[in-house]
Structure formats: structure tokens, C-alpha cells
Amino acid sequence: QVQLVESGGGLVQPGGSLRLSCAASGTIFSFRAMGWYRQAPGKQRELVATRTSGGSTNIADSVKGRFTISGDGAKNTVYLQMNSLNPEDTAVYYCNANRGPLSYWGQGTQVTVSS
């Protein structure tokens, strides 16, 4: 059974930084892509950043230049370095992994940006 375990969320002041981590267990096969989505209260879940096993990345315009996605396709890990955080980045951040028609989600980690 595939599980995605996230860590690294928390409370940070505006302008601060956080690093999220996600590791997959329960599989020996690589995913086609892994990434991060977020959902703020009262809003739909949205893409933040994704990374293919080959290293290609896709970053949402709202975080481009502030967030960086990295990872290791062979180890099924993905990271999100978040800099210059602002209150609009407050949300639950979810790790996602895809393999063929299958999509897996982590339990989510809360990121709160507030002074």
C-alpha cells in the first residue's frame, strides 16, 4: 500500500521560509511525477509545483521565483523550498504522486504565514 508522508509545515512570519518534505513508502517503483498542491480555507485545491522523475518541473505563477521543487525520482522523494512567504500562502499543503492512471495523496501539512 503506497503511503506519502509529509513533514515540515508550521507557523512562520511573513518573509520567512519553510521546507516541506515528502517521502513515499510501500512501493519499489518510481512515480512518473511527484509534486505539491495546496488548499486554503474556502478555496479549491490548486497546483503549487510538480516534478517528473526525469527532473522536469512545473511551478505555479503565484509562487514562481519564491518556491523551488526538488527531489529524487529513484528514491520517491520530493521537497518544496518556500521563501518569501506571505499570508496568501497559508494553506494545507498536500504531496501528490502519479503512476499511470493512479494518483496518491498525502495527509497534508498545515502552513500558516502570520505575524
Secondary structure, 3 states (H helix, E strand, C coil): CCEEEEECCEEECCCCCEEEEEEEECCCCCCCEEEEEEECCCCCCEEEEEEECCCCEEECCCCCCCEEEEEECCCCEEEEEECCCCHHHCEEEEEEEEECCEEEECCCEEEEECC
